[in-house]
Amino acid sequence: MNPEHIAISKSKGIEIDWEGGEHSSFSVEFLRAECPCATCTGAHGTEPQKWTPDGGPFQLYKPRISMESVESVGNYAIRINWNDGHKTGIYSFDHLFKIRPQATKVA
């Protein structure tokens, strides 16, 4: 499935209008938690290093996650550079369509 339109808010997330009239909203927290990179998914045969919004029991302050930049990767994906220093995830449009948290029909 290919996007017809993508709207990006670095602090809120990504909105995608898909071919066929479907609309999806992805919050920044959801996108960061669903990073498809090898480190986050454990693809190297290691334990997945999933991001969580809480920061653990000993962290006094954790800034809210946001996107520093978003860039195209060919005609099939986007790469997000996060304010926590993470930047290796390539979010293919197929991946985004599969993980979409909500889908609504565009009138």
HELIX and SHEET records of a PDB file:
HELIX    1   1 VAL A   28  ALA A   33  1                                   6    
HELIX    2   2 ALA A   38  THR A   41  1                                   4    
HELIX    3   3 PHE A   93  ILE A   99  1                                   7    
SHEET    1   A 4 PRO A   3  SER A   9  0                                        
SHEET    2   A 4 GLY A  13  TRP A  18 -1                                        
SHEET    3   A 4 GLU A  22  SER A  27 -1                                        
SHEET    4   A 4 THR A 104  LYS A 105 -1                                        
SHEET    1   B 3 MET A  67  VAL A  73  0                                        
SHEET    2   B 3 ALA A  77  TRP A  82 -1                                        
SHEET    3   B 3 ILE A  90  SER A  92 -1                                        
END                                                                             
